Amino acid sequence: MEKIKYALLQSAWVLLSKIPLPVLYCLSDLLFYPLYYIIRYRRRITRKNLLESFPEKSRKEITGIEKRFYHFFTDYFFETCKMATFSTEEIKRRMQFDNVAEIEGLLQAKTSISLYLGHYCNWEWVSSLPVNYDVPALSGQVYHKLHNAYADKLFLRNRSRFGAINIEMRDTLRWIHSNRKEEKTLITGYIADQAPKSNSIHHWIRFLNHTTPALTGAEKITKRYDFKAYYLHIRRVKRGYYRAGFVLLHDNPQTLPDFELTDLYFKQLEKTIRDCPEYYLWSHNRFKYQRPESSPA
């Protein structure tokens, strides 16, 4: 029965992905209204996050960002679905990466890379990065397992279509260590703006007008294995088209004090968000923890 449920869901997903993207955008426009006005999907969390993040903005400006976010969110769903049947040529045309030669040069020199990104623009399409360079290197992407097993399986299938390897968060160190022992060159992507579990908080940051805990595992791995650290700055050119550029976070992360690399990443991400806030995942309960007075920075 479980196999049948997944097969039905996958078939519906693939059939939907075969619809031309302009038609899917029409469906997205229609879906926005019930999602925003009737279902009101996570409206309370979204509004709270926006109000607290931008206290300088008027209520009218906040409502405008909120509506544009929900318009984008429905686009994101259909774009992610469409990815199931994209050809390599199509995804390369729609998800373009600048200064790839810089990354290729490092990988060619057998220098591994930690790639920081956030829940901004269509982060799912970033998994197409491996088709943009021709260097013998493993491309891994760390992910947090979804509660719904069927959705998780579908997303993993999507994310691996263009050569990226899915690494469950708890297996990250094991995967990197075993591959480095075999002297393989790695480029590992971290969507590092998620909140850590309450029993795994080691560092607090100032991010979008909040004092909030930050994941620090990517920094520890980067320093331990002497990786280069880059931030992926993504922007939406127009519907169905994105550009991403690699921003070096620091020449030598190993020389930085503890948690400074993490701070540099969040500064870059905040700048990206403030430039165009509607493309961030505001419906996520990112700021759910309050820093205890006794907690270290």
C-alpha angles and dihedrals in degrees: 000000000000090000091050092051091051093045091053092048092047092049091052090047093051093045090051090049091057091064111100113261095240089058091047089053089055088053088048091055090052094045092054094071100056091037093053105030105028111022089030090201108211091331093148094054092042094051092045092050093049096046092049094043096049108032089157093063125088123244089252091055091048091051090050092053090045094054093045089051092054090047088053092044092059089046089051091055094053093040090053091048091049089055089073091077103025115129119228090253092051096050091046089053094048101037107044126182123207125211092016089151089069091056092043090054092055093046091047088054088052093249112147122220138213109210116201121200138154141220090281130129112340101333090174091069090057087077086077090072095105093067090060097068136041103213128123098252137121117243113207130179122198114221139181111233114247119236091232106073094203094051090045092054092048093050092048090052090051094047094052097049095097100042104278118137117227114226119189109227095245091053097050099102092043092051094048095044094050093048094046089052086058089049094242119159114237140194107192123189121212123190086204103173095088120113115254121234114274092251092051102056113131103151138032123206139187105244128163093344092309133108100224139158120258135209109248102180094099091055093049092051093045092054097040094054098033095242126167114248124222135172118217110223109200129188133179110237093187138316108321096007130093137171126203130191130195114237118193108229095197137345093232115015091179090072094055123102116253114293096005092111088054089050091051090053094051092048089055093046093049091051090052091049095047090052091058112001100179092077096062122097098253094163091071115097091235098151100051098124127078117209113243114232090239094051118113119236 
